[in-house]
């Protein structure tokens, strides 16, 4: 099945579920497809992450993806260990709420308090910028 047909199939079925059932459906669907996903780390990403880690810059993930899929993608690319915390679309449907959730998760994971102003969001969609 091509990507467009696959996406249409997912949209068609996920609308039959609500709340936690919808999230579980999307996670299960993603797990079935994740072996087929082609992931590519762009040039310079690993060296940048290594330099930030050397300087003890706290790094986390904020993603509209469901949590399990996001961590799976990071693990598959070897990037997971750079990120001790995250906030994900499976936790809230409002992207801007993820920043507060990330702040709380950073505090738990790293044992220090953070303010929202301590975060820099790097994104690739308009929704990322809005949050």
Secondary structure, 3 states (H helix, E strand, C coil): CCHHHHHHHHHHHHCCCCHHHHHHHHHHHHHHHHHHCCCCCCCCHHHHHHHHHHCCCCCEEEECCCHHHHHHHHHHHCCHHHCCEEEECCCCCCCCHHHHHHHHHHHHHHCCCCCHHHCCCCCCCHHHHHC
